[in-house]
Amino acid sequence: MNTNTTTKTIEVLTEEQAAQVAGGLVTGLNPVLGGGCRSCTSGVQPLFQTEAASFAK
Amino acid sequence: MATMRNFPDPPKLGIGIVWWPGLDPLCRPAEGLVQVIETEPEVFWTQCPASNRGFASGLPAAVRHLPQPKLLHGVGAPFGGTAAQSTAHCQTLVADIEALRPAWISDHLSFDRFWPDASGNDAPAVFTGFFMPPAQSASGVAQAASHIRHRRAATGVPVAFENPVSYLPPAPGEMPDSDFIAAVAVAADCGILLDLHNVLCNARNGRQSVQEFCNAIPLDRVWEIHLAGGASQRGFWLDAHAGLVEPELMDILVDILPRLPSLGAITFEIIPDYVAGIGLPAIAKMLGELNDIWQTYIGAANRIAAPPSHNTPALPNAIQPALWEHALGAAVNGMPAPSLPPELASWIGQADASLALYTFLAQEGRASSLVMSVPRTVRALLRALGEADTRALLARFWSHTGPAYTTAEEGRKFLDFLSITAIPVAGLHAEMLADLSSLLRPVS
C-alpha cells in the first residue's frame, strides 16, 4: 500500500469514510505501488483478505 | 557421465534474509544477525508507462543504507518454462547487478507463462498468475539449462536455480524431482539454491521424501539454502513464507550442512504481511539460532569432503514442455484444454484438487495485487459492496481477463474492465480516475 496515496485519499473523504480507510491501513506494507512482479511466496497472498476484513461490518 | 564443475566456490557470506523495509531493525550490523541481504529485484521495479515493458529500478536506492553484501533472487523471469527472459527484464537486471555486485544471482525452476496456440505464431504468451512446476523431462532439462546459460552470459555473474515446490501429484513418465534438479544443474553447469522448505512441502504433499531427494542431487553445487515457514491450505502444506522455521526443518538443515562444501549463505524468507503477527523479536531469536548453526558449519567447513562424483540420471522425455505448460496454464485459468496424450489427460483429471488449489492461489494473488495497484478502487468496492459481492465482481473480471505480468498491468486491466461494466457504486469513477492517475504517473 502506498501511504502517500492513502494520505491523499483521507484528505478528500468525510470523517466517517476516513475512519473506514484507516481500517484498511492494517494491511501489510509493500514497498512498491503498481510496480513489478509479485514476491516468490507459493502460498496465499493475504493482502486482499486483510483489506476485506478491515472493511467488514 | 560424471558431473564437471567449471566454477569457483562462492564466498561464505553467512546468514541472510529476503529483505523488506519492515525487517530493517534486524539488519543493523550491530545486531550481528544478518550478514547478507537478499532481495527480489522485480518487486522494486516500476513499469515505465511510456515504454512498453520497460522498467525503472528503485532497488539500489532502497538498499543503499544496508552495508551487507547483496544477493539477487529473481521472481520475474524463471528458468523452467518455454518463454525466454525479455530484453527489458534482462537490461534492468543487469543494471541492478552492476549497482549491487552480487556474488551470485538466482531464479526459480518454474514457469509463469504459456502459449495457448502451439503453432509457433506471434500470439502473445498468457501469464499463469502463479509459479507453476516445470515439465520434468529431457526437453525440460535442455530448456532450463539454456535459460540459465543465457542468464549467466548476459549478466556476467554466477547463476543458481531454486528447486521448485510442486502441489501436483507425480505425473506419468516424469523424472523424479531429484533427477530433474541434478540433470539441470549438470547441463547448465551452475549452482543450486536448495530451498529446504520446498523439499519438505513436496514430501508432505506426496512427492519424493526429503532424504531421497537430498541423497540424489549434486550437493557440491549447493551455494545457498532457503528456509521459510509454511501453512496448511485445502489439505496441502504450502511454501507460504508465513512463519518461523519449524523444528523439523531446522533438524533437516543441521543434518545436511556437513555435506555441503560449497555453501555460501543460508537465507530466511518471510513476506511482510506476517512479520507483525510473529514479531521481530521472535524472528531475531531464530536468526540467532541460525547464526550459531552457521558458526558450527564454518568451523568444520574446510574438513567437508567433496561428495562422490555424481552421475547424471537417465533422461526420459515423456513430457513436452510447451504442451505441459499449456495444459497446466489453461487448467488453472479456466481456459480450453489442449489435446493431450491419454495418459497425461487422465492424470490432469485426477489432479483436480491440486489444480483447484493453484487456481485459488493465483486468484488470491491477483486480488491482492489490486490492493497494491488500485487501492482506492478496491476500498470503494469493499465499502459499498462488501467482500462477497466484491469477490463476485472479481470472479467476473478473472473470467473476462487473464493474469497480467505486473501489478501495475493488473490494475490497469481491472480499471478497463470496470469501465465497461455497470457498477452501482457512488463515487467509484472518481476513485478509479485517481488510481489510474497514480498508475500513469511518470517514473522519476
HADDOCK unambig.tbl for C-alpha pairs under 7 A between the chains (distance, minus, plus):
assign (segid A and resid 1 and name CA) (segid B and resid 372 and name CA) 5.10 0.50 0.50
assign (segid A and resid 28 and name CA) (segid B and resid 272 and name CA) 6.04 0.50 0.50
assign (segid A and resid 28 and name CA) (segid B and resid 273 and name CA) 4.54 0.50 0.50
assign (segid A and resid 29 and name CA) (segid B and resid 272 and name CA) 6.67 0.50 0.50
assign (segid A and resid 32 and name CA) (segid B and resid 43 and name CA) 6.79 0.50 0.50
assign (segid A and resid 32 and name CA) (segid B and resid 44 and name CA) 6.08 0.50 0.50
assign (segid A and resid 33 and name CA) (segid B and resid 372 and name CA) 5.51 0.50 0.50
assign (segid A and resid 33 and name CA) (segid B and resid 373 and name CA) 5.58 0.50 0.50
assign (segid A and resid 34 and name CA) (segid B and resid 46 and name CA) 6.93 0.50 0.50
assign (segid A and resid 34 and name CA) (segid B and resid 372 and name CA) 6.26 0.50 0.50
assign (segid A and resid 34 and name CA) (segid B and resid 373 and name CA) 4.32 0.50 0.50
assign (segid A and resid 34 and name CA) (segid B and resid 407 and name CA) 5.21 0.50 0.50
assign (segid A and resid 34 and name CA) (segid B and resid 408 and name CA) 4.03 0.50 0.50
assign (segid A and resid 34 and name CA) (segid B and resid 439 and name CA) 6.34 0.50 0.50
assign (segid A and resid 35 and name CA) (segid B and resid 43 and name CA) 6.60 0.50 0.50
assign (segid A and resid 35 and name CA) (segid B and resid 44 and name CA) 6.69 0.50 0.50
assign (segid A and resid 35 and name CA) (segid B and resid 45 and name CA) 5.54 0.50 0.50
assign (segid A and resid 35 and name CA) (segid B and resid 46 and name CA) 4.10 0.50 0.50
assign (segid A and resid 35 and name CA) (segid B and resid 47 and name CA) 5.96 0.50 0.50
assign (segid A and resid 35 and name CA) (segid B and resid 406 and name CA) 6.81 0.50 0.50
assign (segid A and resid 35 and name CA) (segid B and resid 407 and name CA) 5.92 0.50 0.50
assign (segid A and resid 35 and name CA) (segid B and resid 408 and name CA) 5.74 0.50 0.50
assign (segid A and resid 36 and name CA) (segid B and resid 42 and name CA) 5.05 0.50 0.50
assign (segid A and resid 36 and name CA) (segid B and resid 43 and name CA) 4.81 0.50 0.50
assign (segid A and resid 36 and name CA) (segid B and resid 44 and name CA) 6.31 0.50 0.50
assign (segid A and resid 36 and name CA) (segid B and resid 45 and name CA) 4.88 0.50 0.50
assign (segid A and resid 36 and name CA) (segid B and resid 46 and name CA) 5.53 0.50 0.50
assign (segid A and resid 36 and name CA) (segid B and resid 47 and name CA) 6.64 0.50 0.50
assign (segid A and resid 36 and name CA) (segid B and resid 406 and name CA) 5.17 0.50 0.50
assign (segid A and resid 36 and name CA) (segid B and resid 407 and name CA) 6.05 0.50 0.50
assign (segid A and resid 37 and name CA) (segid B and resid 42 and name CA) 5.56 0.50 0.50
assign (segid A and resid 37 and name CA) (segid B and resid 43 and name CA) 5.43 0.50 0.50
assign (segid A and resid 37 and name CA) (segid B and resid 75 and name CA) 6.76 0.50 0.50
assign (segid A and resid 37 and name CA) (segid B and resid 76 and name CA) 6.02 0.50 0.50
assign (segid A and resid 37 and name CA) (segid B and resid 405 and name CA) 6.70 0.50 0.50
assign (segid A and resid 37 and name CA) (segid B and resid 406 and name CA) 4.87 0.50 0.50
assign (segid A and resid 37 and name CA) (segid B and resid 407 and name CA) 6.20 0.50 0.50
assign (segid A and resid 38 and name CA) (segid B and resid 43 and name CA) 6.30 0.50 0.50
assign (segid A and resid 39 and name CA) (segid B and resid 40 and name CA) 6.91 0.50 0.50
assign (segid A and resid 39 and name CA) (segid B and resid 43 and name CA) 6.61 0.50 0.50
assign (segid A and resid 39 and name CA) (segid B and resid 75 and name CA) 6.41 0.50 0.50
assign (segid A and resid 40 and name CA) (segid B and resid 75 and name CA) 5.87 0.50 0.50
assign (segid A and resid 41 and name CA) (segid B and resid 239 and name CA) 6.46 0.50 0.50
assign (segid A and resid 41 and name CA) (segid B and resid 240 and name CA) 5.44 0.50 0.50
assign (segid A and resid 41 and name CA) (segid B and resid 241 and name CA) 5.91 0.50 0.50
assign (segid A and resid 42 and name CA) (segid B and resid 238 and name CA) 6.55 0.50 0.50
assign (segid A and resid 42 and name CA) (segid B and resid 239 and name CA) 5.09 0.50 0.50
assign (segid A and resid 42 and name CA) (segid B and resid 240 and name CA) 5.41 0.50 0.50
assign (segid A and resid 43 and name CA) (segid B and resid 238 and name CA) 5.44 0.50 0.50
assign (segid A and resid 43 and name CA) (segid B and resid 239 and name CA) 5.50 0.50 0.50
assign (segid A and resid 43 and name CA) (segid B and resid 240 and name CA) 3.71 0.50 0.50
assign (segid A and resid 43 and name CA) (segid B and resid 361 and name CA) 6.79 0.50 0.50
assign (segid A and resid 44 and name CA) (segid B and resid 240 and name CA) 6.49 0.50 0.50
assign (segid A and resid 44 and name CA) (segid B and resid 361 and name CA) 5.57 0.50 0.50
assign (segid A and resid 44 and name CA) (segid B and resid 364 and name CA) 6.42 0.50 0.50
assign (segid A and resid 45 and name CA) (segid B and resid 364 and name CA) 5.79 0.50 0.50
assign (segid A and resid 45 and name CA) (segid B and resid 365 and name CA) 5.13 0.50 0.50
assign (segid A and resid 45 and name CA) (segid B and resid 368 and name CA) 6.24 0.50 0.50
assign (segid A and resid 46 and name CA) (segid B and resid 368 and name CA) 6.69 0.50 0.50
assign (segid A and resid 47 and name CA) (segid B and resid 368 and name CA) 4.79 0.50 0.50
assign (segid A and resid 47 and name CA) (segid B and resid 371 and name CA) 6.87 0.50 0.50
assign (segid A and resid 48 and name CA) (segid B and resid 367 and name CA) 5.72 0.50 0.50
assign (segid A and resid 48 and name CA) (segid B and resid 368 and name CA) 4.43 0.50 0.50
assign (segid A and resid 48 and name CA) (segid B and resid 371 and name CA) 6.23 0.50 0.50
assign (segid A and resid 52 and name CA) (segid B and resid 382 and name CA) 6.47 0.50 0.50
assign (segid A and resid 52 and name CA) (segid B and resid 387 and name CA) 5.77 0.50 0.50
assign (segid A and resid 55 and name CA) (segid B and resid 382 and name CA) 6.52 0.50 0.50
assign (segid A and resid 55 and name CA) (segid B and resid 383 and name CA) 6.29 0.50 0.50
assign (segid A and resid 56 and name CA) (segid B and resid 386 and name CA) 6.89 0.50 0.50
